[in-house]
Amino acid sequence: MKTVKYLKGSFSKFKQDLLSKAFYDVIKYLSVAFILVIISKFIPIIKEKLELEVSIKIWILLICSLILIGICLTISFLLFNRRLNKIRAESQIDDLTGLKNYKALALDLNNLQANWTSKDEPISLMLFDVDNFKIFNDENTYETADKILAKLGNLFLKDSRITDETYRYFLRGDEFLIIAKQTTIFNAKIAAERKRKLIEETLFDIDGKSFRLTVSCGLTEFNHGEIESKVLERANKALLSAKKNPNKNFTEIIV
């Protein structure tokens, strides 16, 4: 956010400097032209011709100056917006996993809530959490844990449909959330079970060592008219219920 504010400030200063210089140049040339017009009044021989030429040059100068200001401001605005959009996009990507982060999730959920209607296709949420990850952290290094999460994020990304969007739920955490568009809660459970079993069967190789993981999953469905916090709250409740299973590694639904 500081970078965005800095860029906005820099652009504002640049725009002010550009306008100041442009107006300074216009005033300068107009002043010169005005002086020439005054002088021409005292030289009868060239008075008529000079007044005409100066008058034409003033209008040409004004038009060219306005065109130049417009071009400079347009180019600056386009370049600034391009850079700003790139920074915004980068700020919504989790550095570790390459997935969208919690900032992107908040924006996307808000857009869903604002634009979704009862005529739209169903939308389901899948919230995954790595089982006993705190114990894994205690038994291994945090560097190993981060590499595990990076591989897990990549696995989620590969096993996704075009209608799915996957997020790392928190800045630092082992939870992943999937928004599954055009997906009923029952079809979401089929997809969640496939992912859960895929993770259970995957051998994660990290620095010459092999690790196995399991995940628990909470499922819910987006209801028309409700705010995004309610959807997330229900997904979290479903996840907590799944983790109460004796061996965890379970999928729970709350609608």
Residue pairs with C-beta under 8 A, 6 or more apart in sequence:
1 91
3 87
4 84
4 87
4 88
4 91
7 80
7 83
7 84
7 87
8 84
11 76
11 80
14 76
15 73
15 76
18 69
18 72
18 73
18 76
19 69
22 65
22 68
22 69
22 72
25 65
26 61
26 62
26 65
29 61
29 65
30 58
30 61
30 62
33 54
33 57
33 58
33 61
36 50
36 54
37 50
37 51
37 54
37 55
40 46
40 47
40 50
40 51
40 54
41 47
43 50
91 103
92 100
92 101
92 103
92 104
92 107
93 99
93 100
93 101
93 104
94 100
94 101
94 153
94 167
94 168
94 171
96 146
96 149
96 150
96 153
96 168
97 149
97 150
97 152
97 153
97 154
97 168
98 150
98 153
98 154
98 157
99 153
99 156
99 157
99 166
99 167
99 168
99 176
100 108
100 165
100 166
100 167
100 168
101 167
101 168
101 171
102 167
102 168
102 169
102 170
102 171
104 167
105 167
105 169
105 177
106 228
108 165
108 179
109 179
109 228
109 231
109 232
110 228
112 123
112 179
112 222
112 228
113 226
113 227
113 228
116 123
116 222
116 224
117 224
118 224
121 181
121 182
121 183
122 182
122 183
122 184
122 185
122 221
122 222
123 179
123 180
123 181
123 182
123 183
123 221
123 222
124 179
124 180
124 183
124 184
124 185
124 187
124 188
124 219
124 220
124 221
124 222
125 177
125 178
125 179
125 180
125 188
125 219
125 220
125 221
125 222
125 231
125 232
125 235
126 177
126 178
126 180
126 188
126 191
126 192
126 195
126 217
126 218
126 219
126 235
127 169
127 175
127 176
127 177
127 178
127 217
127 218
127 219
127 235
127 236
127 238
127 239
128 156
128 175
128 176
128 177
128 178
128 192
128 195
128 196
128 215
128 216
128 217
128 239
129 174
129 175
129 176
129 215
129 216
129 217
129 239
129 243
130 136
130 148
130 149
130 152
130 174
130 175
130 213
130 214
130 215
131 213
131 214
131 215
131 216
131 243
131 248
131 249
132 248
133 145
133 174
136 145
136 148
136 211
136 213
137 145
140 211
144 206
144 207
144 209
144 211
147 206
147 207
148 204
148 206
148 211
148 213
149 168
149 174
151 204
151 206
152 176
152 199
152 204
152 213
153 166
153 168
153 176
155 198
155 199
155 202
156 166
156 176
156 178
156 195
157 166
159 194
159 195
159 198
160 166
160 178
161 180
161 191
163 180
163 181
163 182
163 183
164 178
164 179
164 180
164 181
165 178
165 179
165 181
166 176
166 177
166 178
167 176
167 177
167 178
167 179
168 175
168 176
169 175
169 176
169 177
175 239
177 235
180 187
180 188
180 191
183 191
184 221
185 219
185 220
185 221
185 253
185 255
188 219
188 221
189 219
189 251
189 253
192 217
192 219
192 251
193 251
195 215
195 217
196 214
196 215
196 216
196 217
196 249
196 251
199 213
199 214
199 215
200 212
200 213
200 214
200 215
200 249
202 212
202 213
203 210
203 211
203 212
204 210
204 211
204 212
204 213
205 211
214 248
214 249
215 249
216 239
216 242
216 243
216 245
216 248
216 249
216 250
216 251
216 252
217 238
217 239
217 242
217 250
217 251
217 252
218 235
218 236
218 237
218 238
218 239
218 240
218 241
218 242
218 251
218 252
218 254
219 235
219 238
219 251
219 252
219 253
219 254
220 231
220 234
220 235
220 238
220 253
220 254
220 255
221 255
222 231
223 230
223 231
234 254
235 254
237 254
238 252
238 253
238 254
239 252
241 252
241 254
242 248
242 250
242 251
242 252
243 250
245 252
